[in-house]
């Protein structure tokens, strides 16, 4: 029989003799995230910040594979295939084309859309509330967003009656957006001139068509092509003395007149919460697509002065940022 003192001594000897590795904490899994975006831009800093807020540090407990299409949508399928071959845990994308590319590659990896337009209407998800499949994330579209944008344009430049719209009909999403633009334009009492831009080579002809249409304002969709060439578009609008409305603040930082849209930085930051939930076991099919809740009005006062426009005080008071 072993007495109490002897048992404790035996137990202690066994513990001391056991290899330290037996009781060492196993290293945490390093999750692998793939990103397929348009270009490196400030919204992706929002995504990085969102990850940090949730305790994810690139190179420590996650690794991130970044791929950029640089505004060239024909590069997206190849970049998607590269990421599929890396056997990642999750993918984050910023465009409709990227989601389609992963679907065409027959990837079943969870996909988080950092931003999307009407994903339920173009077949990316079954519905906003119940996405189904392996895709979920955020939408940058909200009811009457376009109508509010035209209302602001009319407040800033009351004489505007004809707006040239730069858009890409080859993009699967943009025909929906253009139909909505026609609707809200009519409601605002402005005529919409369709100006198509499919490739960067189309801009010279597109700008000539804007001038020929005798438009007195310009609106550019936030498509990958337009986004990459935002400086070119903003410079043209200023040179042609056209008040410009835009769907992303970076157009305004490039010299455009104003933007009113969902905050992309906030959407991308929120995308990190989807990544967190999925890495912890949630299924994309069960995570509703989130619509924007934070919007921002950005006005370039320097551009307004160059266009001889006086921004009403009522509009300035609603601005989230005024660029001097």
BELRA-V841479 format. One record per pair of residues at least 12 apart in sequence whose ideal C-beta (glycine too) atoms are under 7 Angstrom apart, sorted by the first residue. I is the first residue (numbers start at 1). J is the second residue. D is the distance in whole Angstrom. If there is no record, write none. Layout:
i = [I	I]
j = [J	J]
d = [D	D]
This chain:
i = [28	30	30	30	31	31	31	32	32	32	33	33	33	33	33	33	33	34	34	34	34	34	35	35	35	35	35	36	36	36	36	36	36	36	36	37	37	38	38	38	38	38	38	38	38	39	39	39	39	40	41	42	43	43	43	44	46	46	46	46	47	47	47	47	47	47	49	50	50	50	50	50	51	54	54	65	65	65	67	67	67	69	70	71	71	71	71	73	73	76	76	76	77	77	80	80	80	80	81	84	84	84	88	89	90	90	90	90	90	90	91	91	92	92	92	92	93	93	93	94	94	95	96	96	96	96	96	99	99	99	99	108	109	110	110	110	111	111	111	112	112	112	112	112	113	113	113	114	114	114	114	114	115	115	115	115	116	116	116	116	117	117	117	117	117	118	118	118	119	119	121	122	122	125	128	128	129	131	131	131	131	131	132	133	133	134	135	136	136	136	136	137	137	137	138	138	138	138	138	139	139	139	140	140	140	140	142	142	142	146	146	146	147	147	147	148	149	149	150	150	150	150	151	152	152	152	153	153	153	154	155	155	156	156	156	156	156	157	157	157	159	160	160	160	160	161	161	161	162	162	162	162	162	162	162	163	163	163	163	163	163	163	163	164	164	164	164	164	164	165	165	165	165	165	165	165	166	166	166	166	166	166	166	167	167	167	168	168	168	168	168	169	170	171	174	174	177	193	193	195	195	197	197	200	200	203	203	207	211	215	216	217	217	218	218	218	219	220	220	220	220	221	222	222	227	230	230	230	231	233	234	234	234	234	235	237	238	238	238	241	243	243	243	244	244	245	245	246	247	247	248	248	249	249	252	252	252	253	255	255	256	256	257	257	257	257	258	258	258	258	259	260	260	261	262	262	262	263	263	263	266	267	270	274	296	297	297	297	298	298	298	298	299	299	299	299	300	301	301	301	302	302]
j = [61	61	62	63	62	89	279	63	88	89	62	64	88	89	90	92	275	65	83	86	88	91	64	65	66	67	92	67	76	79	80	83	91	93	98	68	94	68	69	71	94	95	224	227	228	68	70	71	228	68	250	265	264	265	268	268	265	266	268	269	92	114	268	269	271	272	269	269	270	271	272	273	272	272	276	83	86	88	79	82	83	224	228	224	225	227	228	97	224	97	98	101	101	104	98	101	102	105	105	102	105	107	109	279	109	110	112	275	278	279	109	111	112	114	271	275	111	113	114	114	115	224	116	122	124	172	173	111	113	124	135	134	134	134	278	284	134	135	284	136	137	271	274	275	135	137	138	137	138	267	268	271	138	140	264	267	137	138	139	140	139	140	141	173	177	141	173	176	139	289	176	172	173	289	288	289	288	284	285	287	288	289	285	284	285	284	284	274	284	287	289	271	274	289	267	270	271	289	290	289	291	292	261	262	267	292	262	291	292	180	181	184	184	187	188	260	245	260	184	185	188	190	188	258	260	315	217	243	245	188	312	315	243	258	309	311	315	217	243	309	216	190	216	217	243	190	191	216	190	191	193	213	214	215	216	185	190	192	193	215	217	218	219	193	195	210	213	215	218	178	181	192	193	194	195	219	195	197	206	220	221	226	233	196	221	223	196	197	198	223	225	196	198	223	221	223	221	213	215	209	210	225	226	225	229	229	232	236	240	242	242	242	243	237	242	244	245	233	244	246	251	247	247	248	248	250	251	254	254	251	251	254	255	256	255	256	255	303	306	307	257	307	309	256	257	257	258	259	259	261	261	264	296	298	298	300	323	323	300	303	300	303	300	303	304	307	297	298	299	300	298	295	297	295	292	294	295	294	295	296	294	292	290	287	320	318	319	320	319	320	321	323	311	319	322	323	323	322	323	324	323	324]
d = [6	6	6	6	5	5	5	5	4	5	6	5	7	7	6	6	6	5	4	7	4	5	6	7	5	7	5	5	7	6	6	6	7	5	5	6	4	7	6	6	6	6	5	6	7	6	6	7	6	6	7	6	4	5	4	6	4	7	4	4	7	6	4	7	6	6	6	4	7	7	3	7	5	6	5	6	6	7	4	6	6	7	7	5	6	7	3	5	6	5	6	5	5	7	6	4	5	6	5	7	5	5	6	6	6	5	7	6	6	7	5	5	5	6	6	7	6	6	7	5	6	6	6	7	7	6	5	6	7	5	6	6	7	5	5	5	6	5	7	6	5	5	4	6	7	3	6	6	6	6	5	4	6	5	6	5	6	7	5	7	7	6	5	5	6	6	7	5	6	6	6	6	6	6	6	4	5	6	6	7	7	6	5	7	6	5	6	6	4	4	6	6	6	6	5	6	6	7	5	6	5	7	7	4	6	6	7	6	5	6	6	4	4	6	7	6	5	5	6	6	4	6	6	7	6	7	6	7	5	6	6	5	6	7	6	6	6	6	4	6	7	6	5	4	6	6	6	6	7	5	6	7	7	5	6	6	5	6	7	6	5	7	5	4	5	4	6	4	5	7	6	6	7	6	6	5	5	5	6	4	6	6	7	7	4	7	7	6	6	5	6	6	5	6	6	6	6	4	5	5	6	6	7	7	6	7	6	5	7	7	7	6	5	5	4	5	5	5	7	6	7	6	4	5	7	6	5	5	5	7	6	4	4	4	6	6	6	6	6	6	5	6	7	4	5	7	6	4	7	5	6	6	7	4	5	5	6	7	6	6	6	7	6	5	6	7	7	6	5	7	5	7	5	7	3	7	6	5	7	5	5	6	6	6	4	6	5	5	7	6	5	7	6	5	5	7	4	5	6	5	7	6]
